[in-house]
Amino acid sequence: MKTSKGSRGHLGARIRRTSRFAAAFLVGIPLGFFGVFNFLLTDTIEGGDVAIAFAILVAVYALTGLAFGYGMRCQPYELALWLALPGLVAVLMLLFLEPGRILLHLGYAAAIGAASVMGTSLGAALRARF
């Protein structure tokens, strides 16, 4: 079957775009599993420890998003979604297991989403500038 150069170029662009999102999702899996599960399943977290856990989680997602936003040419919001998706799924699963801690879970979900978006957006802006 013959294909034109235009369709092969379009297919190559789609494969590159999909591989970027797959890479962000695959990196997001250990972040969600080890980061989110670790902090949310710890029963002995006190008020000050929750703030430290939030700060660590935000820093990790923001720095990872910064690296992806700087290194990959695509929409930062789409990239942030794929990076944050495993962590958001982990929060959603734990939300049903521990419904009494709904505010904590919603806080983690908001922190993961916001840090991913800020990191990828900043990375894309830095790539455009330099």
Phi and psi in radians as a Rosetta constraint file:
Dihedral C 1 N 2 CA 2 C 2 CIRCULARHARMONIC -1.547 0.35
Dihedral N 2 CA 2 C 2 N 3 CIRCULARHARMONIC 2.447 0.35
Dihedral C 2 N 3 CA 3 C 3 CIRCULARHARMONIC -2.192 0.35
Dihedral N 3 CA 3 C 3 N 4 CIRCULARHARMONIC 2.618 0.35
Dihedral C 3 N 4 CA 4 C 4 CIRCULARHARMONIC -1.414 0.35
Dihedral N 4 CA 4 C 4 N 5 CIRCULARHARMONIC 2.835 0.35
Dihedral C 4 N 5 CA 5 C 5 CIRCULARHARMONIC -1.085 0.35
Dihedral N 5 CA 5 C 5 N 6 CIRCULARHARMONIC -0.579 0.35
Dihedral C 5 N 6 CA 6 C 6 CIRCULARHARMONIC -1.117 0.35
Dihedral N 6 CA 6 C 6 N 7 CIRCULARHARMONIC -0.746 0.35
Dihedral C 6 N 7 CA 7 C 7 CIRCULARHARMONIC -1.254 0.35
Dihedral N 7 CA 7 C 7 N 8 CIRCULARHARMONIC -0.599 0.35
Dihedral C 7 N 8 CA 8 C 8 CIRCULARHARMONIC -1.177 0.35
Dihedral N 8 CA 8 C 8 N 9 CIRCULARHARMONIC -0.669 0.35
Dihedral C 8 N 9 CA 9 C 9 CIRCULARHARMONIC -1.151 0.35
Dihedral N 9 CA 9 C 9 N 10 CIRCULARHARMONIC -0.673 0.35
Dihedral C 9 N 10 CA 10 C 10 CIRCULARHARMONIC -1.163 0.35
Dihedral N 10 CA 10 C 10 N 11 CIRCULARHARMONIC -0.711 0.35
Dihedral C 10 N 11 CA 11 C 11 CIRCULARHARMONIC -1.136 0.35
Dihedral N 11 CA 11 C 11 N 12 CIRCULARHARMONIC -0.706 0.35
Dihedral C 11 N 12 CA 12 C 12 CIRCULARHARMONIC -1.099 0.35
Dihedral N 12 CA 12 C 12 N 13 CIRCULARHARMONIC -0.679 0.35
Dihedral C 12 N 13 CA 13 C 13 CIRCULARHARMONIC -1.169 0.35
Dihedral N 13 CA 13 C 13 N 14 CIRCULARHARMONIC -0.693 0.35
Dihedral C 13 N 14 CA 14 C 14 CIRCULARHARMONIC -1.153 0.35
Dihedral N 14 CA 14 C 14 N 15 CIRCULARHARMONIC -0.677 0.35
Dihedral C 14 N 15 CA 15 C 15 CIRCULARHARMONIC -1.160 0.35
Dihedral N 15 CA 15 C 15 N 16 CIRCULARHARMONIC -0.758 0.35
Dihedral C 15 N 16 CA 16 C 16 CIRCULARHARMONIC -1.087 0.35
Dihedral N 16 CA 16 C 16 N 17 CIRCULARHARMONIC -0.741 0.35
Dihedral C 16 N 17 CA 17 C 17 CIRCULARHARMONIC -1.126 0.35
Dihedral N 17 CA 17 C 17 N 18 CIRCULARHARMONIC -0.771 0.35
Dihedral C 17 N 18 CA 18 C 18 CIRCULARHARMONIC -1.142 0.35
Dihedral N 18 CA 18 C 18 N 19 CIRCULARHARMONIC -0.668 0.35
Dihedral C 18 N 19 CA 19 C 19 CIRCULARHARMONIC -1.183 0.35
Dihedral N 19 CA 19 C 19 N 20 CIRCULARHARMONIC -0.549 0.35
Dihedral C 19 N 20 CA 20 C 20 CIRCULARHARMONIC -1.133 0.35
Dihedral N 20 CA 20 C 20 N 21 CIRCULARHARMONIC -0.798 0.35
Dihedral C 20 N 21 CA 21 C 21 CIRCULARHARMONIC -1.186 0.35
Dihedral N 21 CA 21 C 21 N 22 CIRCULARHARMONIC -0.643 0.35
Dihedral C 21 N 22 CA 22 C 22 CIRCULARHARMONIC -1.133 0.35
Dihedral N 22 CA 22 C 22 N 23 CIRCULARHARMONIC -0.686 0.35
Dihedral C 22 N 23 CA 23 C 23 CIRCULARHARMONIC -1.114 0.35
Dihedral N 23 CA 23 C 23 N 24 CIRCULARHARMONIC -0.749 0.35
Dihedral C 23 N 24 CA 24 C 24 CIRCULARHARMONIC -1.113 0.35
Dihedral N 24 CA 24 C 24 N 25 CIRCULARHARMONIC -0.710 0.35
Dihedral C 24 N 25 CA 25 C 25 CIRCULARHARMONIC -1.138 0.35
Dihedral N 25 CA 25 C 25 N 26 CIRCULARHARMONIC -0.750 0.35
Dihedral C 25 N 26 CA 26 C 26 CIRCULARHARMONIC -1.158 0.35
Dihedral N 26 CA 26 C 26 N 27 CIRCULARHARMONIC -0.604 0.35
Dihedral C 26 N 27 CA 27 C 27 CIRCULARHARMONIC -1.264 0.35
Dihedral N 27 CA 27 C 27 N 28 CIRCULARHARMONIC -0.572 0.35
Dihedral C 27 N 28 CA 28 C 28 CIRCULARHARMONIC -1.212 0.35
Dihedral N 28 CA 28 C 28 N 29 CIRCULARHARMONIC -0.412 0.35
Dihedral C 28 N 29 CA 29 C 29 CIRCULARHARMONIC -1.082 0.35
Dihedral N 29 CA 29 C 29 N 30 CIRCULARHARMONIC -0.935 0.35
Dihedral C 29 N 30 CA 30 C 30 CIRCULARHARMONIC -1.156 0.35
Dihedral N 30 CA 30 C 30 N 31 CIRCULARHARMONIC -0.533 0.35
Dihedral C 30 N 31 CA 31 C 31 CIRCULARHARMONIC -1.111 0.35
Dihedral N 31 CA 31 C 31 N 32 CIRCULARHARMONIC -0.768 0.35
Dihedral C 31 N 32 CA 32 C 32 CIRCULARHARMONIC -1.207 0.35
Dihedral N 32 CA 32 C 32 N 33 CIRCULARHARMONIC -0.730 0.35
Dihedral C 32 N 33 CA 33 C 33 CIRCULARHARMONIC -1.259 0.35
Dihedral N 33 CA 33 C 33 N 34 CIRCULARHARMONIC -0.953 0.35
Dihedral C 33 N 34 CA 34 C 34 CIRCULARHARMONIC -1.377 0.35
Dihedral N 34 CA 34 C 34 N 35 CIRCULARHARMONIC -0.594 0.35
Dihedral C 34 N 35 CA 35 C 35 CIRCULARHARMONIC -1.390 0.35
Dihedral N 35 CA 35 C 35 N 36 CIRCULARHARMONIC -1.064 0.35
Dihedral C 35 N 36 CA 36 C 36 CIRCULARHARMONIC -1.198 0.35
Dihedral N 36 CA 36 C 36 N 37 CIRCULARHARMONIC -0.866 0.35
Dihedral C 36 N 37 CA 37 C 37 CIRCULARHARMONIC -1.058 0.35
Dihedral N 37 CA 37 C 37 N 38 CIRCULARHARMONIC -0.691 0.35
Dihedral C 37 N 38 CA 38 C 38 CIRCULARHARMONIC -1.080 0.35
Dihedral N 38 CA 38 C 38 N 39 CIRCULARHARMONIC -0.819 0.35
Dihedral C 38 N 39 CA 39 C 39 CIRCULARHARMONIC -1.303 0.35
Dihedral N 39 CA 39 C 39 N 40 CIRCULARHARMONIC -0.646 0.35
Dihedral C 39 N 40 CA 40 C 40 CIRCULARHARMONIC -1.408 0.35
Dihedral N 40 CA 40 C 40 N 41 CIRCULARHARMONIC -0.454 0.35
Dihedral C 40 N 41 CA 41 C 41 CIRCULARHARMONIC -1.540 0.35
Dihedral N 41 CA 41 C 41 N 42 CIRCULARHARMONIC -0.100 0.35
Dihedral C 41 N 42 CA 42 C 42 CIRCULARHARMONIC -1.329 0.35
Dihedral N 42 CA 42 C 42 N 43 CIRCULARHARMONIC 2.103 0.35
Dihedral C 42 N 43 CA 43 C 43 CIRCULARHARMONIC -1.450 0.35
Dihedral N 43 CA 43 C 43 N 44 CIRCULARHARMONIC -0.326 0.35
Dihedral C 43 N 44 CA 44 C 44 CIRCULARHARMONIC -1.702 0.35
Dihedral N 44 CA 44 C 44 N 45 CIRCULARHARMONIC 0.369 0.35
Dihedral C 44 N 45 CA 45 C 45 CIRCULARHARMONIC -1.304 0.35
Dihedral N 45 CA 45 C 45 N 46 CIRCULARHARMONIC 2.240 0.35
Dihedral C 45 N 46 CA 46 C 46 CIRCULARHARMONIC -1.814 0.35
Dihedral N 46 CA 46 C 46 N 47 CIRCULARHARMONIC -3.118 0.35
Dihedral C 46 N 47 CA 47 C 47 CIRCULARHARMONIC -0.979 0.35
Dihedral N 47 CA 47 C 47 N 48 CIRCULARHARMONIC -0.831 0.35
Dihedral C 47 N 48 CA 48 C 48 CIRCULARHARMONIC -1.202 0.35
Dihedral N 48 CA 48 C 48 N 49 CIRCULARHARMONIC -0.582 0.35
Dihedral C 48 N 49 CA 49 C 49 CIRCULARHARMONIC -1.211 0.35
Dihedral N 49 CA 49 C 49 N 50 CIRCULARHARMONIC -0.582 0.35
Dihedral C 49 N 50 CA 50 C 50 CIRCULARHARMONIC -1.127 0.35
Dihedral N 50 CA 50 C 50 N 51 CIRCULARHARMONIC -0.705 0.35
Dihedral C 50 N 51 CA 51 C 51 CIRCULARHARMONIC -1.118 0.35
Dihedral N 51 CA 51 C 51 N 52 CIRCULARHARMONIC -0.711 0.35
Dihedral C 51 N 52 CA 52 C 52 CIRCULARHARMONIC -1.156 0.35
Dihedral N 52 CA 52 C 52 N 53 CIRCULARHARMONIC -0.733 0.35
Dihedral C 52 N 53 CA 53 C 53 CIRCULARHARMONIC -1.086 0.35
Dihedral N 53 CA 53 C 53 N 54 CIRCULARHARMONIC -0.755 0.35
Dihedral C 53 N 54 CA 54 C 54 CIRCULARHARMONIC -1.056 0.35
Dihedral N 54 CA 54 C 54 N 55 CIRCULARHARMONIC -0.785 0.35
Dihedral C 54 N 55 CA 55 C 55 CIRCULARHARMONIC -1.097 0.35
Dihedral N 55 CA 55 C 55 N 56 CIRCULARHARMONIC -0.742 0.35
Dihedral C 55 N 56 CA 56 C 56 CIRCULARHARMONIC -1.126 0.35
Dihedral N 56 CA 56 C 56 N 57 CIRCULARHARMONIC -0.825 0.35
Dihedral C 56 N 57 CA 57 C 57 CIRCULARHARMONIC -1.095 0.35
Dihedral N 57 CA 57 C 57 N 58 CIRCULARHARMONIC -0.762 0.35
Dihedral C 57 N 58 CA 58 C 58 CIRCULARHARMONIC -1.109 0.35
Dihedral N 58 CA 58 C 58 N 59 CIRCULARHARMONIC -0.758 0.35
Dihedral C 58 N 59 CA 59 C 59 CIRCULARHARMONIC -1.106 0.35
Dihedral N 59 CA 59 C 59 N 60 CIRCULARHARMONIC -0.757 0.35
Dihedral C 59 N 60 CA 60 C 60 CIRCULARHARMONIC -1.139 0.35
Dihedral N 60 CA 60 C 60 N 61 CIRCULARHARMONIC -0.821 0.35
Dihedral C 60 N 61 CA 61 C 61 CIRCULARHARMONIC -1.171 0.35
Dihedral N 61 CA 61 C 61 N 62 CIRCULARHARMONIC -0.657 0.35
Dihedral C 61 N 62 CA 62 C 62 CIRCULARHARMONIC -1.187 0.35
Dihedral N 62 CA 62 C 62 N 63 CIRCULARHARMONIC -0.748 0.35
Dihedral C 62 N 63 CA 63 C 63 CIRCULARHARMONIC -1.196 0.35
Dihedral N 63 CA 63 C 63 N 64 CIRCULARHARMONIC -0.671 0.35
Dihedral C 63 N 64 CA 64 C 64 CIRCULARHARMONIC -1.162 0.35
Dihedral N 64 CA 64 C 64 N 65 CIRCULARHARMONIC -0.746 0.35
Dihedral C 64 N 65 CA 65 C 65 CIRCULARHARMONIC -1.098 0.35
Dihedral N 65 CA 65 C 65 N 66 CIRCULARHARMONIC -0.664 0.35
Dihedral C 65 N 66 CA 66 C 66 CIRCULARHARMONIC -1.058 0.35
Dihedral N 66 CA 66 C 66 N 67 CIRCULARHARMONIC -0.777 0.35
Dihedral C 66 N 67 CA 67 C 67 CIRCULARHARMONIC -1.120 0.35
Dihedral N 67 CA 67 C 67 N 68 CIRCULARHARMONIC -0.769 0.35
Dihedral C 67 N 68 CA 68 C 68 CIRCULARHARMONIC -1.191 0.35
Dihedral N 68 CA 68 C 68 N 69 CIRCULARHARMONIC -0.735 0.35
Dihedral C 68 N 69 CA 69 C 69 CIRCULARHARMONIC -1.115 0.35
Dihedral N 69 CA 69 C 69 N 70 CIRCULARHARMONIC -0.629 0.35
Dihedral C 69 N 70 CA 70 C 70 CIRCULARHARMONIC -1.326 0.35
Dihedral N 70 CA 70 C 70 N 71 CIRCULARHARMONIC -0.649 0.35
Dihedral C 70 N 71 CA 71 C 71 CIRCULARHARMONIC -1.528 0.35
Dihedral N 71 CA 71 C 71 N 72 CIRCULARHARMONIC -0.304 0.35
Dihedral C 71 N 72 CA 72 C 72 CIRCULARHARMONIC -2.171 0.35
Dihedral N 72 CA 72 C 72 N 73 CIRCULARHARMONIC 2.384 0.35
Dihedral C 72 N 73 CA 73 C 73 CIRCULARHARMONIC -1.622 0.35
Dihedral N 73 CA 73 C 73 N 74 CIRCULARHARMONIC 1.713 0.35
Dihedral C 73 N 74 CA 74 C 74 CIRCULARHARMONIC -2.895 0.35
Dihedral N 74 CA 74 C 74 N 75 CIRCULARHARMONIC 3.117 0.35
Dihedral C 74 N 75 CA 75 C 75 CIRCULARHARMONIC -1.167 0.35
Dihedral N 75 CA 75 C 75 N 76 CIRCULARHARMONIC 2.186 0.35
Dihedral C 75 N 76 CA 76 C 76 CIRCULARHARMONIC -1.104 0.35
Dihedral N 76 CA 76 C 76 N 77 CIRCULARHARMONIC -0.552 0.35
Dihedral C 76 N 77 CA 77 C 77 CIRCULARHARMONIC -1.235 0.35
Dihedral N 77 CA 77 C 77 N 78 CIRCULARHARMONIC -0.665 0.35
Dihedral C 77 N 78 CA 78 C 78 CIRCULARHARMONIC -1.161 0.35
Dihedral N 78 CA 78 C 78 N 79 CIRCULARHARMONIC -0.740 0.35
Dihedral C 78 N 79 CA 79 C 79 CIRCULARHARMONIC -1.108 0.35
Dihedral N 79 CA 79 C 79 N 80 CIRCULARHARMONIC -0.710 0.35
Dihedral C 79 N 80 CA 80 C 80 CIRCULARHARMONIC -1.114 0.35
Dihedral N 80 CA 80 C 80 N 81 CIRCULARHARMONIC -0.667 0.35
Dihedral C 80 N 81 CA 81 C 81 CIRCULARHARMONIC -1.067 0.35
Dihedral N 81 CA 81 C 81 N 82 CIRCULARHARMONIC -0.804 0.35
Dihedral C 81 N 82 CA 82 C 82 CIRCULARHARMONIC -1.218 0.35
Dihedral N 82 CA 82 C 82 N 83 CIRCULARHARMONIC -0.542 0.35
Dihedral C 82 N 83 CA 83 C 83 CIRCULARHARMONIC -1.226 0.35
Dihedral N 83 CA 83 C 83 N 84 CIRCULARHARMONIC -0.709 0.35
Dihedral C 83 N 84 CA 84 C 84 CIRCULARHARMONIC -1.483 0.35
Dihedral N 84 CA 84 C 84 N 85 CIRCULARHARMONIC -0.312 0.35
Dihedral C 84 N 85 CA 85 C 85 CIRCULARHARMONIC -0.975 0.35
Dihedral N 85 CA 85 C 85 N 86 CIRCULARHARMONIC -0.804 0.35
Dihedral C 85 N 86 CA 86 C 86 CIRCULARHARMONIC -1.091 0.35
Dihedral N 86 CA 86 C 86 N 87 CIRCULARHARMONIC -0.667 0.35
Dihedral C 86 N 87 CA 87 C 87 CIRCULARHARMONIC -1.170 0.35
Dihedral N 87 CA 87 C 87 N 88 CIRCULARHARMONIC -0.665 0.35
Dihedral C 87 N 88 CA 88 C 88 CIRCULARHARMONIC -1.189 0.35
Dihedral N 88 CA 88 C 88 N 89 CIRCULARHARMONIC -0.631 0.35
Dihedral C 88 N 89 CA 89 C 89 CIRCULARHARMONIC -1.148 0.35
Dihedral N 89 CA 89 C 89 N 90 CIRCULARHARMONIC -0.699 0.35
Dihedral C 89 N 90 CA 90 C 90 CIRCULARHARMONIC -1.093 0.35
Dihedral N 90 CA 90 C 90 N 91 CIRCULARHARMONIC -0.736 0.35
Dihedral C 90 N 91 CA 91 C 91 CIRCULARHARMONIC -1.121 0.35
Dihedral N 91 CA 91 C 91 N 92 CIRCULARHARMONIC -0.736 0.35
Dihedral C 91 N 92 CA 92 C 92 CIRCULARHARMONIC -1.107 0.35
Dihedral N 92 CA 92 C 92 N 93 CIRCULARHARMONIC -0.719 0.35
Dihedral C 92 N 93 CA 93 C 93 CIRCULARHARMONIC -1.103 0.35
Dihedral N 93 CA 93 C 93 N 94 CIRCULARHARMONIC -0.760 0.35
Dihedral C 93 N 94 CA 94 C 94 CIRCULARHARMONIC -1.273 0.35
Dihedral N 94 CA 94 C 94 N 95 CIRCULARHARMONIC -0.403 0.35
Dihedral C 94 N 95 CA 95 C 95 CIRCULARHARMONIC -1.093 0.35
Dihedral N 95 CA 95 C 95 N 96 CIRCULARHARMONIC -0.662 0.35
Dihedral C 95 N 96 CA 96 C 96 CIRCULARHARMONIC -1.361 0.35
Dihedral N 96 CA 96 C 96 N 97 CIRCULARHARMONIC -0.459 0.35
Dihedral C 96 N 97 CA 97 C 97 CIRCULARHARMONIC -1.368 0.35
Dihedral N 97 CA 97 C 97 N 98 CIRCULARHARMONIC -0.576 0.35
Dihedral C 97 N 98 CA 98 C 98 CIRCULARHARMONIC -2.273 0.35
Dihedral N 98 CA 98 C 98 N 99 CIRCULARHARMONIC 1.308 0.35
Dihedral C 98 N 99 CA 99 C 99 CIRCULARHARMONIC -1.200 0.35
Dihedral N 99 CA 99 C 99 N 100 CIRCULARHARMONIC -0.244 0.35
Dihedral C 99 N 100 CA 100 C 100 CIRCULARHARMONIC -1.297 0.35
Dihedral N 100 CA 100 C 100 N 101 CIRCULARHARMONIC -0.235 0.35
Dihedral C 100 N 101 CA 101 C 101 CIRCULARHARMONIC -1.945 0.35
Dihedral N 101 CA 101 C 101 N 102 CIRCULARHARMONIC 0.693 0.35
Dihedral C 101 N 102 CA 102 C 102 CIRCULARHARMONIC -1.092 0.35
Dihedral N 102 CA 102 C 102 N 103 CIRCULARHARMONIC -0.679 0.35
Dihedral C 102 N 103 CA 103 C 103 CIRCULARHARMONIC -1.153 0.35
Dihedral N 103 CA 103 C 103 N 104 CIRCULARHARMONIC -0.669 0.35
Dihedral C 103 N 104 CA 104 C 104 CIRCULARHARMONIC -1.124 0.35
Dihedral N 104 CA 104 C 104 N 105 CIRCULARHARMONIC -0.759 0.35
Dihedral C 104 N 105 CA 105 C 105 CIRCULARHARMONIC -1.144 0.35
Dihedral N 105 CA 105 C 105 N 106 CIRCULARHARMONIC -0.733 0.35
Dihedral C 105 N 106 CA 106 C 106 CIRCULARHARMONIC -1.146 0.35
Dihedral N 106 CA 106 C 106 N 107 CIRCULARHARMONIC -0.610 0.35
Dihedral C 106 N 107 CA 107 C 107 CIRCULARHARMONIC -1.118 0.35
Dihedral N 107 CA 107 C 107 N 108 CIRCULARHARMONIC -0.750 0.35
Dihedral C 107 N 108 CA 108 C 108 CIRCULARHARMONIC -1.110 0.35
Dihedral N 108 CA 108 C 108 N 109 CIRCULARHARMONIC -0.740 0.35
Dihedral C 108 N 109 CA 109 C 109 CIRCULARHARMONIC -1.078 0.35
Dihedral N 109 CA 109 C 109 N 110 CIRCULARHARMONIC -0.752 0.35
Dihedral C 109 N 110 CA 110 C 110 CIRCULARHARMONIC -1.140 0.35
Dihedral N 110 CA 110 C 110 N 111 CIRCULARHARMONIC -0.711 0.35
Dihedral C 110 N 111 CA 111 C 111 CIRCULARHARMONIC -1.136 0.35
Dihedral N 111 CA 111 C 111 N 112 CIRCULARHARMONIC -0.736 0.35
Dihedral C 111 N 112 CA 112 C 112 CIRCULARHARMONIC -1.103 0.35
Dihedral N 112 CA 112 C 112 N 113 CIRCULARHARMONIC -0.849 0.35
Dihedral C 112 N 113 CA 113 C 113 CIRCULARHARMONIC -1.114 0.35
Dihedral N 113 CA 113 C 113 N 114 CIRCULARHARMONIC -0.805 0.35
Dihedral C 113 N 114 CA 114 C 114 CIRCULARHARMONIC -1.145 0.35
Dihedral N 114 CA 114 C 114 N 115 CIRCULARHARMONIC -0.748 0.35
Dihedral C 114 N 115 CA 115 C 115 CIRCULARHARMONIC -1.153 0.35
Dihedral N 115 CA 115 C 115 N 116 CIRCULARHARMONIC -0.674 0.35
Dihedral C 115 N 116 CA 116 C 116 CIRCULARHARMONIC -1.127 0.35
Dihedral N 116 CA 116 C 116 N 117 CIRCULARHARMONIC -0.783 0.35
Dihedral C 116 N 117 CA 117 C 117 CIRCULARHARMONIC -1.146 0.35
Dihedral N 117 CA 117 C 117 N 118 CIRCULARHARMONIC -0.782 0.35
Dihedral C 117 N 118 CA 118 C 118 CIRCULARHARMONIC -1.099 0.35
Dihedral N 118 CA 118 C 118 N 119 CIRCULARHARMONIC -0.748 0.35
Dihedral C 118 N 119 CA 119 C 119 CIRCULARHARMONIC -1.141 0.35
Dihedral N 119 CA 119 C 119 N 120 CIRCULARHARMONIC -0.832 0.35
Dihedral C 119 N 120 CA 120 C 120 CIRCULARHARMONIC -1.181 0.35
Dihedral N 120 CA 120 C 120 N 121 CIRCULARHARMONIC -0.641 0.35
Dihedral C 120 N 121 CA 121 C 121 CIRCULARHARMONIC -1.160 0.35
Dihedral N 121 CA 121 C 121 N 122 CIRCULARHARMONIC -0.754 0.35
Dihedral C 121 N 122 CA 122 C 122 CIRCULARHARMONIC -1.136 0.35
Dihedral N 122 CA 122 C 122 N 123 CIRCULARHARMONIC -0.712 0.35
Dihedral C 122 N 123 CA 123 C 123 CIRCULARHARMONIC -1.093 0.35
Dihedral N 123 CA 123 C 123 N 124 CIRCULARHARMONIC -0.738 0.35
Dihedral C 123 N 124 CA 124 C 124 CIRCULARHARMONIC -1.147 0.35
Dihedral N 124 CA 124 C 124 N 125 CIRCULARHARMONIC -0.668 0.35
Dihedral C 124 N 125 CA 125 C 125 CIRCULARHARMONIC -1.161 0.35
Dihedral N 125 CA 125 C 125 N 126 CIRCULARHARMONIC -0.690 0.35
Dihedral C 125 N 126 CA 126 C 126 CIRCULARHARMONIC -1.164 0.35
Dihedral N 126 CA 126 C 126 N 127 CIRCULARHARMONIC -0.685 0.35
Dihedral C 126 N 127 CA 127 C 127 CIRCULARHARMONIC -1.116 0.35
Dihedral N 127 CA 127 C 127 N 128 CIRCULARHARMONIC -0.702 0.35
Dihedral C 127 N 128 CA 128 C 128 CIRCULARHARMONIC -1.183 0.35
Dihedral N 128 CA 128 C 128 N 129 CIRCULARHARMONIC -0.565 0.35
Dihedral C 128 N 129 CA 129 C 129 CIRCULARHARMONIC -1.376 0.35
Dihedral N 129 CA 129 C 129 N 130 CIRCULARHARMONIC -0.640 0.35
